[in-house]
Amino acid sequence: MKLKLERPLVIKISAVVVVFVFAVFGAYYTTVNSSKFSSSKFGLPFSREQEEKPLLDEDKNPTKGFYEAAKTETYQELKEKAPDYVQSPNIAIAEDFEEFTKEIPNETLENVLVDFSNNILSSDTVSITQGDHVTWLNNGNKVIEIVGEDGWGSGKIEVDSGFTQGFNYLGEYKFTVEDANGNVLDEGFVMVS
């Protein structure tokens, strides 16, 4: 005797099998891949988000994750995530700087000169590569100071003197040129890519 299944029952069984397969696949996929998932509107995993690696170790030294982040994140972003370590546009600790240059080499290091005379910068926007330097030369007739928007700067620059700043981190650095009384004489940007 043949068992005859009615069409609605076959459709219901098929739907149950499909749901079961998706549930098993989802559980397996989640177990094998422990990263977080974002879901589609149907609730199925379709992409993995990158887990953020720690930037500093317990002694507040940079990790491999820090150097990886420095390849794509700006000074401002890194300063927000690691404020105890990122305090200026350059890396001041010699060992860390050596590791940084291994991870993010700059084969054509440049030092771009920006002249300040007659209360005007020779260039108000300087574009450099990660790891380059900018030197501001005071060829004016008064003491000046370069003041970076993000807490970096020169201190007083005497007439016929200069100030050099390294830029190890990506980003847009706004700065002003101020006189001894804090009056803004000019302003500009250093663009690091």
Buried (B, 14 or more C-beta within 10 A) or exposed (E): EEEEEEEEEEEEEEEEEEEEEEEEEBEEEEEEEEEEBEEEEEEEBEEEEEEEEEBBEEEEEBBEBBBBBBEEBBBBBBBEBBEEBBEBBBBEEEEBBEBBBEEBEBEEEEEBBBBBEEBEBBEEEBEBBBBBBBEBBBBBEEBBBBBBBBEBBBEEBEEEBBBBBBBBBBBBBEBBBBBEEEEEBBBBBBEBE
